[in-house]
Amino acid sequence: MLLLLLVPVAAAIVGAVVAVNARPGPVVVSAVQHFAAGVVFAAAAGEILPDLKHAGAATPVLIGGTAGVAVMLGVKAMEGRAKGPLGLMAAVGVDMLIDGLVLGLGFVASVKEGLLLTVALTLEVLFLGVAVATELGDGPSSKLRVVGITAGLVALMPVGALLAFPVAAFPTPVLTGFFAFGLVALLYLVTEELLVEAHEVPDRPWTTAMFFAGFLILLLLEESIS
């Protein structure tokens, strides 16, 4: 299972290598961002949301969800104020820790949920690697240094995932609150990051359809391993 936590790191490295050599065109990037958004949305709606609905604990859901909104809006504000490479790296580092926490919570719930979230978040960090390497590559840094910095930032994701495992010992209401936090973080990722960036280029029918392709593919994957 620990090896699975390294899969997103490997994806980010691949994205960074692509970015420093030959970044894909904006239409292709938009299509895959739509696809990744569909996959992440399916993971949130198909795995975490049913667990919360069956938990029957409104107060922990409210507290955890509210905390999730506050934290993600804080991350958004940090990204908006980020100036230069150091600001970008700080914002990405925080984002990776939060994504890692969500991934770890998935494995706390079940191996199946953890696997599906690994697939979803791997697609996200693949394009995060492209974005970070592209930004850092505008300066005088060498290609190897850019890829190394990107890998170091995304390595915070497994760290965040490992931090989630002590949560398994918490009482059920506290655990429910953490899952509500994770659900909000995933929905923020879909609506405020992946889809916003995907719509920076004019939509085409086939690029929009990639969202639903990603959604359906993850649902089919869920059925195949259930």
N, C-alpha and C positions, 0 to 999 in steps of 0.2 A: 504494500500500500504506500509506503514511503517513496518508492520509486515513481508511483503515479503523480506525486506532488511535484516531481521534476519535469513532467511532460509540459506544463505551461512555460517553464523556463526555457526548455528546448524550442518551443514554438516562438517565443519572443526573440531568441537568438536567430532563428531562421528568418523572421521578419526583419530584423536589423541587418542581417547580411544582404537580404534582397534590397533593402532601402539604400544601403551605401554603395550598391553596385548598379542596380537598375530598378527604380521604383515602378510598380505597375501604374497604368493609367488611371485617371480619376473615376472613370465609369466602372472599371473592374473593381477598384477599391470600394466604390459605393455598393456594388452588387454583393460583395462578400460581407460588407458591414450589415447589409439587410439580412443576409443569411445568418450571420452570427447573432443578430438581434432576435431573429425567430427562434434560434436554438436556445438562447438564454431565457427568453420569455416562456418557452415550453418547459424548461427546467424549473422556473419559478412557479408557473401555474400547475404543472403536473406533479411536482414533488413536494415543495415546501407548503404551498397553499392548502392542499388537502390535510396535511398534518395539523395545521393551525385550526382549520375548521372543525376537526375532530377532537381538538384539545379541550374545547369547552371552557376556556379561561379567557374571558374578555379583558380583564385588567392587565395581565401580563402582555397580551397582544397589543393593547393600547400603549403601554409604557415602552415596550420594545420597538414598536412601529414609530412612535414619536421620536425616540432616540435615534432611530435610523434616518428619519427625515432630517433631524438637526445635524447629524454627523455628515450626511451626504451634501446638505446645503453648505456646511462648513468647508467641505472639500471643494465644492464648486467655487466658493468665494476665494479659496486659496489659489485655485487654478486661474481665476480672473485677475488676481493681483500678482501672479507669478511673473517675474521680470528676468529674462535671460535664462541661460541653461541651469543655473543653480535653483531658481524658482521652479522651473519645470521639473527638475529632478526631485525636489521636495514634495511637490504635489503628486507626482507619479508614485513616489515611495509610500505615501500615506494611502493612496488608492490601492496599491498592491497589498498592503497589510490588511485592508478591509476586505478585498476580494479573497485573500487567503483565509481570513476568518470565516467568511461565508462557505468556502470550499471545505474547511475543516468541520464546520457545523453539518455539512452534508454527510460526511463520513461518520459523524457522531450519530446521525439519524439512522443510516443504513449504508452498507457498501454500495448498493444499487444507486442510491441517491448521490453518493459521493462520486461514483463513476460518471453519472450523467452531468453533474456539475463540472467535473473535470473536462468533459468534452466541450461544454458550453463556454467555460472560462478560458480554455485553451485557444478557442477561436478569437476571443476578445483580445488576449494578450499578444496573439500573433500580429494583429494590426496595431496594437499599442507599441510593439517593438518597431514596426515600420515608422510610426509617428515620432517616437523618441529619437530614433536614429536619424531620421530626416532633419529634425530640428537641430540635433547636435552636429550633424554633418555639414551644416551651413558655416560652421566655424573652421578653425585651422586644425582641428583634431584629426588624427589618422583614422583610417577605417577600422583598424584593430581596436583602437582605444574606444571608438564609438560603440562598437559591438560589445566590448567588455563592460562599459558603463551601463549599457542597456541590460545586459545579463545580470549585473549586480543589483540593479533596481528591481528586476522581476524576481530575483532570488528572495526578496522580502515576502513574496506570496507564500512559499512553503513555510516560512517563519510564522506568518499569520495563521496558516492552517494548523500548525503544531500548537499554537496558543489556544486553539479552540478545544483541544482534547480534554483539558481539565474541566471544561464546562459540563462534560458528561456526568461528573459527580455531583452536580448541583441539583437541587430539588426540581421537580417537574415544572412548576410555574416559572422558575427562573430560566429553565431551558426553553420554555415556550416563548419567553420574551426575547431570547437570543435568536430564535428562529424567525420571529416577526421582524427583528432588525435585519436579518439576512434577506428576507423577502423584499423589504423596502430597498435594500442596497442593490439587489438584482433588477428590480423594476426601474430604479434610477439609472442603472447602467444601460438598459434598453432605451428608455425614453429620452434621457438627457445627454447621453454620450453617443452610443452607436447610431441611433436613428438621426440624431441631429447632424452628426458628421456625414452620414450617408446622404442626407438631403442637401449637402453643400453643392452638389451637381444636379442638374435637372433630372427628375425621375423619368425612367423609361419603363414600359410595362414589364419587361423581363427582369429588370433590377428590383422592382417592387415585388414581383412574384417570388424572388429569392427569400424574402422574409417568411412567406408561408411554406416554402420548400424546407427551410431550416426548421420551422415549427413542426411540420409533419414528420420529417425525418427523425427528429428526437423522440416524438411520440411513438413512432414505429420501433425505434431502438429500445425505448422503455418497455414496450410490449414484448420484444424479443428476449429480453433478459429478465422478465418477471417470472 
